[in-house]
Amino acid sequence: MIWRRVAEMPSEELDRFLFSQSINPRDMEFDVIYVNGDNHIENTRWPGETWRVRLIEEDFLRLCSRRLTARDHAHARACPWTHR
């Protein structure tokens, strides 16, 4: 999971940061890479590679905006504004 201040680290800077930390998505260490904000990480994937990039914001909003059921009570505490 990669969280950054997007205004301070645009996509090109993110690419340089990953390289400087020896984080290479193509090393096959990861199945999913979560990152916030626009990025070009998935563009480095070659045909046949199965890892993927997911945007943190999209998954967070998807999970927090779905209609809650009694089974989701613990989730409601994490996203209290969605409780109706």
Long-range contacts (C-beta under 8 A, 24 or more apart in sequence): 1-33, 1-34, 1-35, 1-56, 2-33, 2-34, 2-35, 2-36, 3-35, 3-36, 3-56, 4-35, 4-36, 4-37, 6-36, 6-37, 6-38, 10-38, 11-37, 11-38, 11-39, 11-40, 12-40, 14-39, 14-41, 15-40, 15-41, 25-51, 25-53, 34-59
